[in-house]
């Protein structure tokens, strides 16, 4: 490991420098105010939110910080950074990346182990059926891990659906899909077709089955907990947006 990389990894978290957290309007946008000053994103834009409920949820993350500011426990704020700073210029790339996941979607690859395959069929088939009906995207399934070619029209349908989203929802979807290893499950989260808890559980059937057989690795369990925390934050983002829009 290089010295510069080691330094980056051990860089201390910034100390909390503010007392009061509020939501206010600055230059026509809702933002979080720390001691009356607007929070800035990494790109020095005003950290904005499209609706009050989301702004207050983000403000609560800032209020919950103790002696230091830990971005890893501020998932809504981190999503907002992407939505505000990056998504407008990377919409096409984000939609293509989601389509790429769809081309090798987790739900389409079934285990050779009959017990695990039965669990996969029970958990995953309803989402495949839903995608065919709600998203006009039908996918083929196979046994094993050798990649199969999926219908081009189905992959293109998911790309179009992704591209039709606003920047906030596209940010959430493009963050959820890699966590779930599935574009289909990502869209299910977006459309409230399943809870974040259930969808995360469905995405980890293989890992759960292996841990039942061989025991759980503590580091892997912690990594999974972090992913679940982020996924539940994305679910909260989606539901806050849905709530605000009625």
C-alpha positions in Angstrom: 0.0 0.0 0.0 1.4 3.4 -0.9 1.9 6.0 1.8 -0.6 8.4 0.1 -3.3 5.7 0.1 -2.6 4.8 3.7 -3.0 8.4 4.6 -6.3 8.7 2.7 -7.6 5.6 4.5 -6.7 6.9 8.0 -7.8 10.5 7.4 -9.7 11.5 10.5 -13.3 12.5 10.2 -14.0 16.2 10.5 -15.2 17.5 13.8 -18.7 18.7 14.2 -18.4 22.5 13.9 -22.0 23.6 14.2 -24.7 23.8 16.9 -28.0 24.3 15.1 -29.4 22.5 12.2 -32.4 23.8 10.2 -34.1 23.6 6.8 -34.5 26.8 4.9 -34.6 28.3 1.4 -31.5 29.7 -0.3 -31.5 31.0 -3.8 -34.8 29.4 -4.5 -34.0 25.9 -3.3 -34.6 24.0 0.0 -31.4 23.3 1.8 -29.9 22.3 5.2 -28.7 25.2 7.3 -25.9 24.7 9.8 -25.8 27.7 12.1 -27.7 29.6 9.4 -25.3 28.7 6.6 -26.2 26.5 3.6 -24.5 23.2 3.4 -22.4 22.7 0.2 -21.9 19.5 -1.8 -18.4 18.2 -2.7 -18.7 20.1 -6.0 -19.5 23.3 -4.0 -23.2 23.4 -5.0 -25.9 24.1 -2.5 -27.1 20.9 -1.0 -30.7 21.0 -2.1 -33.8 18.8 -1.8 -36.9 18.9 -4.0 -39.3 18.5 -1.1 -39.6 19.5 2.5 -39.9 16.0 3.9 -36.7 14.9 2.2 -34.9 18.1 3.4 -36.0 17.5 7.0 -34.9 13.9 6.8 -31.4 15.0 5.5 -31.3 17.7 8.2 -31.9 15.0 10.8 -28.8 13.1 9.6 -26.7 16.3 10.3 -28.4 16.8 13.6 -27.6 13.2 14.6 -23.8 13.6 14.2 -22.0 13.7 17.5 -18.4 14.9 17.9 -17.4 14.1 14.3 -19.2 14.2 11.0 -19.4 10.6 9.6 -20.7 10.5 6.0 -21.0 6.7 6.2 -24.0 7.1 8.5 -25.6 9.9 6.4 -26.8 7.9 3.4 -29.5 10.3 2.3 -27.0 13.1 2.3 -24.6 11.0 0.2 -27.4 10.2 -2.3 -28.2 13.9 -2.5 -24.6 14.7 -3.3 -24.8 12.4 -6.4 -28.2 13.7 -7.4 -27.2 17.4 -7.1 -23.6 17.2 -8.4 -23.5 14.4 -10.9 -26.7 12.8 -12.2 -27.8 15.5 -14.7 -24.6 14.9 -16.7 -24.5 11.1 -16.2 -28.1 10.1 -16.9 -27.3 8.2 -20.1 -24.4 6.4 -18.4 -26.5 5.5 -15.3 -29.3 4.1 -17.5 -26.8 2.0 -19.5 -25.2 0.6 -16.3 -28.6 -0.5 -15.1 -29.2 -2.1 -18.4 -25.9 -3.9 -18.1 -26.9 -5.4 -14.8 -30.2 -6.5 -16.5 -28.2 -8.4 -19.1 -26.8 -10.7 -16.4 -29.5 -10.2 -13.8 -29.1 -12.3 -10.6 -32.7 -13.6 -10.8 -32.0 -15.4 -14.1 -29.2 -17.7 -12.8 -30.4 -20.7 -10.7 -28.2 -23.0 -8.6 -27.5 -26.6 -9.5 -28.1 -27.4 -5.8 -31.8 -28.4 -5.7 -32.5 -27.0 -2.3 -31.1 -23.6 -3.1 -32.7 -23.7 -6.6 -36.1 -24.2 -5.0 -35.6 -21.2 -2.7 -34.5 -19.1 -5.7 -37.6 -20.1 -7.7 -39.9 -19.3 -4.8 -38.3 -15.9 -4.1 -37.4 -14.7 -7.6 -40.0 -16.0 -10.0 -42.7 -13.5 -8.7 -40.4 -10.6 -9.5 -39.6 -11.9 -13.0 -43.3 -12.3 -13.6 -43.9 -8.7 -12.3 -41.1 -7.3 -14.6 -42.7 -9.0 -17.6 -46.1 -7.5 -16.8 -45.2 -4.1 -15.3 -42.0 -3.2 -17.2 -42.6 -5.1 -20.4 -39.4 -6.9 -19.8 -39.3 -10.7 -20.1 -36.1 -12.5 -19.0 -35.0 -16.1 -19.6 -33.6 -18.2 -16.8 -30.8 -20.8 -16.8 -29.0 -23.2 -14.5 -25.5 -22.4 -13.5 -23.4 -19.3 -14.0 -22.6 -19.4 -17.7 -24.0 -16.1 -19.1 -27.0 -16.3 -21.5 -28.1 -13.7 -23.9 -31.3 -11.9 -22.8 -33.9 -10.5 -25.1 -32.7 -7.1 -26.4 -36.1 -5.6 -26.1 -36.3 -6.4 -22.4 -32.9 -4.8 -21.6 -33.8 -1.8 -23.7 -37.2 -1.5 -21.9 -35.4 -1.2 -18.5 -32.9 1.3 -19.9 -35.8 3.4 -21.2 -37.7 3.1 -17.8 -34.5 4.2 -16.0 -33.9 7.2 -18.3 -37.5 8.4 -17.8 -36.9 8.9 -14.1 -36.1 12.2 -12.5 -32.5 12.7 -11.2 -33.3 11.7 -7.6 -35.0 8.5 -8.5 -32.3 7.6 -11.1 -29.7 8.2 -8.4 -31.5 5.9 -6.0 -32.1 3.2 -8.6 -28.5 3.3 -9.9 -27.3 2.9 -6.3 -29.7 0.1 -5.4 -29.1 -2.1 -8.5 -25.4 -2.9 -7.6 -26.3 -3.6 -4.0 -29.0 -6.1 -5.1 -27.0 -7.4 -8.1 -30.3 -7.1 -10.0 -31.9 -4.4 -12.1 -35.3 -6.2 -11.6 -35.1 -6.1 -7.8 -33.9 -2.4 -8.1 -37.0 -1.5 -10.1 -39.2 -3.5 -7.6 -37.8 -1.3 -4.8 -38.5 1.8 -6.8 -42.1 0.8 -7.4 -42.7 -0.5 -3.9 -43.3 -4.0 -5.2 -41.4 -5.3 -2.2 -39.9 -3.9 1.0 -36.2 -3.1 1.2 -35.9 -5.8 3.8 -37.5 -8.5 1.7 -35.6 -7.5 -1.5 -32.3 -7.5 0.2 -33.0 -10.9 1.7 -34.0 -12.1 -1.8 -30.7 -10.8 -3.3 -28.7 -12.7 -0.7 -30.2 -16.2 -1.0 -26.9 -17.7 -2.1 -24.9 -16.1 0.7 -27.5 -17.0 3.3 -27.6 -20.6 2.1 -23.8 -20.9 2.3 -23.7 -19.4 5.8 -26.2 -21.9 6.9 -24.0 -24.7 5.7 -20.5 -23.4 6.6 -21.0 -20.6 9.2 -21.0 -16.9 8.9 -17.9 -14.8 8.3 -17.9 -11.7 10.5 -16.3 -9.4 8.0 -18.8 -10.5 5.3 -21.7 -10.0 7.7 -20.5 -6.5 8.5 -20.2 -5.7 4.8 -23.7 -7.0 4.2 -25.1 -4.9 7.1 -23.6 -1.8 5.5 -25.2 -2.6 2.2 -28.5 -3.2 3.8 -28.3 0.1 5.6 -27.6 1.9 2.3 -30.5 0.0 0.6 -33.0 0.9 3.3 -31.9 4.6 2.9 -32.6 4.3 -0.8 -36.0 2.9 -0.1 -36.6 5.8 2.3 -35.6 8.2 -0.5 -38.1 6.6 -2.9 -41.0 6.7 -0.4 -40.3 10.3 0.7 -40.5 11.3 -3.0 -43.7 9.3 -3.5 -45.2 10.8 -0.3 -44.4 14.4 -1.3 -45.9 13.9 -4.8 -49.0 12.4 -3.4 
